[in-house]
């Protein structure tokens, strides 16, 4: 990347009643500072707390997670 180029963009999309979809070059680190291995430039992170593969989503939110109140909108 040259001095005038902007860094690659990272986007975090809050999916309706579902996980967080993270797109772009990110490094996921646990509470001890250890890097969590993830392939590619896209992560889907659990938001409901039910996933058996935390911090990643395993689809457990489909059992009835309501994420509508967890996403306030800024003006």
C-alpha positions in Angstrom: 0.0 0.0 0.0 1.5 3.4 -1.0 1.3 6.5 1.2 -1.7 7.9 -0.6 -3.8 4.7 -0.5 -6.5 4.3 2.0 -6.4 1.1 4.2 -8.8 -1.7 3.2 -12.3 -1.1 4.6 -13.7 -3.3 7.3 -17.5 -3.5 7.5 -19.6 -5.0 10.4 -23.2 -5.7 9.4 -25.7 -6.4 12.1 -28.0 -9.1 10.6 -31.7 -8.9 11.6 -32.2 -11.4 14.5 -28.9 -12.9 13.6 -25.1 -12.7 13.8 -22.6 -10.0 13.1 -21.1 -10.3 9.6 -17.5 -8.9 9.5 -16.1 -8.3 6.1 -12.5 -7.1 5.4 -9.1 -7.8 6.8 -9.4 -8.2 10.5 -7.5 -10.1 13.2 -9.7 -11.8 15.9 -8.0 -12.0 19.3 -9.3 -13.8 22.4 -9.2 -12.5 26.0 -5.6 -13.7 26.5 -4.4 -12.0 23.4 -4.1 -15.2 21.3 -5.1 -14.9 17.7 -8.2 -17.0 16.8 -7.7 -18.7 13.4 -10.3 -17.7 10.8 -10.0 -18.3 7.1 -10.7 -15.6 4.5 -11.8 -12.0 4.9 -15.2 -12.7 6.2 -16.3 -13.7 9.7 -19.8 -14.4 11.1 -19.8 -13.8 14.9 -22.4 -15.0 17.3 -24.7 -12.4 18.9 -27.3 -14.6 20.5 -25.0 -16.5 22.9 -26.2 -20.0 21.9 -23.4 -20.9 19.5 -21.5 -24.1 20.3 -18.5 -22.7 18.3 -18.2 -19.2 19.9 -17.2 -16.6 19.0 -18.4 -17.8 15.6 -22.1 -18.3 14.6 -23.4 -21.8 14.1 -27.0 -20.9 13.3 -28.4 -21.4 16.8 -30.0 -17.9 16.6 -32.7 -19.5 14.4 -34.2 -21.0 17.6 -35.8 -17.7 18.5 -33.2 -14.9 19.0 -34.7 -11.4 18.9 -31.9 -9.0 18.2 -34.1 -6.0 17.4 -33.7 -4.3 20.8 -29.9 -4.8 20.7 -29.2 -2.5 17.8 -29.9 1.2 18.5 -29.6 3.5 15.6 -27.7 6.7 15.6 -29.0 9.8 13.9 
